[in-house]
């Protein structure tokens, strides 16, 4: 969340804890993305993942938040009010469906919560020429394909889009059914075996959150 309180502070990765589902997924992913930030950018990084509840005032100190899971997403009213205030004041939430399934429990319940909080039809597909696809690395074809989309997991589809809720022309909630969290859930030292670093799009997401 861009504010004077975050000026001059190291970037930290915030994971959202919620009561209804399995929020603590893909445990190596945050350190992997933070390593990529150090590798590719000059951003100062706090290497410790921060876990906060959605109803906490600490939410408003976080420039970037991550929410994921496989199961039900159900917020109470205080959590809804806090998230709405956070997003409307410039915060950024990246939500990723670990099921890779547009008709799964996480997908349906998360989208229902976004409708409850932000209104009908506010969560929309974003075009593949959106600025998030060129905020650092360039992805001219839109969101890169995740390996789980090619191996029969979930709904066995390649989702060629992401969805978002935009506030005043800026993404406040970025939503993925592509299971990037699982894609990036490995020890960062294993990146040297990849032909192309698959965390690069994660860098785009964070850079967009910090600069848009």
C-alpha positions as CSV (number, residue, x, y, z in Angstrom):
1,X,0.0,0.0,0.0
2,X,1.6,3.2,-1.1
3,X,1.8,5.7,1.8
4,X,4.3,7.8,3.6
5,X,4.6,5.0,6.2
6,X,6.2,2.7,3.6
7,X,8.7,5.2,2.2
8,X,12.3,4.1,2.9
9,X,11.2,0.7,4.2
10,X,12.3,-2.6,2.9
11,X,9.7,-4.5,0.9
12,X,8.1,-7.3,2.8
13,X,5.9,-10.1,1.6
14,X,2.5,-10.3,3.4
15,X,0.5,-13.5,3.5
16,X,-3.2,-13.2,4.4
17,X,-4.4,-15.7,7.1
18,X,-8.1,-16.4,7.1
19,X,-10.1,-18.9,9.2
20,X,-12.3,-20.7,6.6
21,X,-9.6,-22.5,4.5
22,X,-6.0,-23.7,4.1
23,X,-4.3,-20.3,3.8
24,X,-0.8,-21.5,4.4
25,X,0.0,-23.0,1.0
26,X,3.1,-23.0,-1.1
27,X,5.4,-22.2,1.7
28,X,8.6,-21.8,-0.3
29,X,7.1,-19.4,-2.8
30,X,7.5,-16.2,-0.9
31,X,11.3,-16.7,-0.3
32,X,11.6,-17.6,-4.0
33,X,10.0,-14.4,-5.1
34,X,12.0,-12.3,-2.6
35,X,15.2,-13.9,-4.0
36,X,14.1,-12.9,-7.5
37,X,13.5,-9.3,-6.4
38,X,17.1,-9.3,-5.1
39,X,18.4,-10.9,-8.2
40,X,16.7,-8.7,-10.8
41,X,16.0,-5.3,-9.0
42,X,17.6,-2.9,-6.6
43,X,14.6,-3.0,-4.2
44,X,15.6,-3.4,-0.6
45,X,14.0,-6.6,0.7
46,X,13.0,-8.0,4.1
47,X,13.5,-11.7,3.8
48,X,11.0,-12.6,6.4
49,X,7.4,-13.5,5.3
50,X,4.8,-11.6,7.3
51,X,1.6,-13.4,8.1
52,X,-1.4,-11.2,9.2
53,X,-5.1,-11.7,9.6
54,X,-7.5,-9.8,7.3
55,X,-9.1,-7.9,10.2
56,X,-5.7,-6.6,11.5
57,X,-4.7,-3.0,11.2
58,X,-1.3,-4.2,10.1
59,X,-2.9,-4.8,6.7
60,X,-2.6,-1.1,6.0
61,X,1.2,-1.2,6.4
62,X,1.5,-3.8,3.7
63,X,2.3,-2.7,0.1
64,X,1.5,-6.2,-1.3
65,X,-0.6,-9.0,0.1
66,X,-1.0,-12.6,-1.0
67,X,-4.0,-14.9,-0.5
68,X,-4.3,-18.5,-1.6
69,X,-5.8,-21.9,-0.8
70,X,-7.8,-24.9,-2.0
71,X,-10.9,-24.7,0.2
72,X,-13.7,-22.4,1.2
73,X,-13.1,-18.6,1.4
74,X,-15.5,-17.0,3.8
75,X,-14.8,-13.7,5.5
76,X,-16.7,-12.1,8.4
77,X,-18.0,-8.5,8.1
78,X,-15.0,-6.9,9.8
79,X,-12.6,-8.7,7.4
80,X,-14.7,-7.5,4.4
81,X,-14.7,-3.9,5.7
82,X,-11.0,-4.0,6.3
83,X,-10.2,-5.4,2.9
84,X,-12.4,-2.9,1.1
85,X,-10.8,0.0,2.9
86,X,-7.4,-1.3,2.2
87,X,-8.0,-1.7,-1.5
88,X,-9.9,1.6,-1.9
89,X,-6.9,3.3,-0.3
90,X,-4.4,2.0,-2.8
91,X,-3.6,-1.5,-1.4
92,X,-2.9,-4.5,-3.6
93,X,-4.0,-8.1,-3.1
94,X,-2.8,-11.0,-5.3
95,X,-5.2,-14.0,-4.9
96,X,-4.2,-17.3,-6.5
97,X,-6.4,-20.4,-6.7
98,X,-4.3,-23.5,-5.8
99,X,-6.9,-25.8,-7.4
100,X,-6.4,-24.3,-10.9
101,X,-10.1,-24.7,-11.3
102,X,-12.7,-22.0,-12.3
103,X,-15.5,-24.1,-10.9
104,X,-13.8,-25.3,-7.7
105,X,-14.7,-24.4,-4.1
106,X,-11.9,-21.8,-3.7
107,X,-12.8,-20.1,-7.0
108,X,-16.5,-19.9,-6.5
109,X,-16.3,-18.8,-2.9
110,X,-13.5,-16.2,-3.5
111,X,-15.4,-14.7,-6.4
112,X,-18.6,-14.6,-4.3
113,X,-16.7,-12.7,-1.6
114,X,-15.4,-10.2,-4.1
115,X,-18.9,-9.6,-5.3
116,X,-20.1,-9.2,-1.7
117,X,-17.4,-6.6,-1.0
118,X,-17.0,-4.7,-4.2
119,X,-20.2,-5.3,-6.1
120,X,-21.5,-7.3,-9.0
121,X,-19.3,-7.6,-12.1
122,X,-16.4,-5.6,-10.5
123,X,-14.0,-8.6,-10.9
124,X,-13.3,-8.7,-14.7
125,X,-10.9,-10.3,-17.1
126,X,-8.0,-7.9,-17.9
127,X,-6.7,-7.6,-21.4
128,X,-3.4,-9.2,-22.3
129,X,-1.9,-5.8,-23.2
130,X,-2.5,-4.6,-19.6
131,X,0.5,-2.7,-18.1
132,X,1.1,-5.4,-15.6
133,X,2.5,-7.6,-18.4
134,X,5.2,-5.0,-19.1
135,X,5.8,-3.5,-15.6
136,X,9.3,-5.1,-15.6
137,X,9.7,-8.1,-17.9
138,X,7.6,-8.2,-21.1
139,X,4.9,-10.8,-21.6
140,X,3.3,-9.9,-24.9
141,X,0.9,-12.8,-24.9
142,X,-0.5,-12.1,-21.4
143,X,-0.1,-14.3,-18.4
144,X,2.5,-17.0,-18.8
145,X,1.3,-20.6,-18.8
146,X,1.8,-22.6,-15.6
147,X,3.0,-26.2,-15.7
148,X,-0.1,-27.3,-13.8
149,X,-2.2,-26.2,-16.7
150,X,-0.4,-28.6,-19.0
151,X,-0.3,-31.7,-16.7
152,X,-4.0,-32.4,-16.2
153,X,-4.4,-30.8,-12.8
154,X,-7.6,-29.0,-11.8
155,X,-9.9,-28.3,-14.7
156,X,-7.2,-29.2,-17.3
157,X,-7.5,-25.9,-19.1
158,X,-4.9,-23.2,-20.0
159,X,-6.4,-20.0,-18.6
160,X,-5.2,-17.3,-21.0
161,X,-6.4,-14.4,-18.8
162,X,-6.3,-13.1,-15.3
163,X,-9.1,-11.2,-13.5
164,X,-8.9,-8.0,-11.5
165,X,-10.8,-5.4,-9.6
166,X,-9.6,-2.0,-10.6
167,X,-9.9,1.2,-8.5
168,X,-9.4,4.5,-10.2
169,X,-7.7,2.7,-13.1
170,X,-5.3,0.7,-11.0
171,X,-5.5,-3.0,-10.1
172,X,-6.4,-3.4,-6.4
173,X,-7.2,-7.2,-6.5
174,X,-5.4,-9.4,-9.0
175,X,-7.0,-12.9,-9.3
176,X,-5.5,-16.0,-10.9
177,X,-6.8,-19.5,-11.5
178,X,-3.4,-20.5,-12.8
179,X,-1.9,-21.7,-9.5
180,X,1.3,-19.6,-9.8
181,X,1.9,-20.3,-6.1
182,X,2.5,-23.9,-6.8
183,X,4.5,-23.0,-9.9
184,X,6.9,-20.9,-7.8
185,X,7.0,-23.2,-4.7
186,X,10.5,-24.5,-4.8
187,X,13.9,-23.7,-3.3
188,X,15.3,-20.7,-5.1
189,X,18.6,-22.5,-5.5
190,X,16.9,-24.8,-8.0
191,X,16.3,-21.9,-10.4
192,X,19.7,-22.5,-12.0
193,X,18.3,-25.7,-13.5
194,X,15.4,-23.9,-15.4
195,X,15.8,-22.9,-19.0
196,X,13.9,-19.7,-18.1
197,X,13.2,-18.4,-14.6
198,X,9.4,-18.9,-14.1
199,X,9.3,-16.4,-11.3
200,X,9.7,-13.5,-13.6
201,X,6.0,-12.8,-13.8
202,X,5.9,-12.6,-10.0
203,X,8.4,-9.8,-10.2
204,X,6.0,-8.0,-12.6
205,X,3.1,-8.4,-10.1
206,X,5.2,-6.9,-7.3
207,X,6.6,-4.1,-9.3
208,X,3.1,-3.2,-10.5
209,X,1.8,-3.2,-7.0
210,X,4.6,-0.9,-5.8
211,X,4.6,1.6,-8.7
212,X,1.2,1.8,-10.5
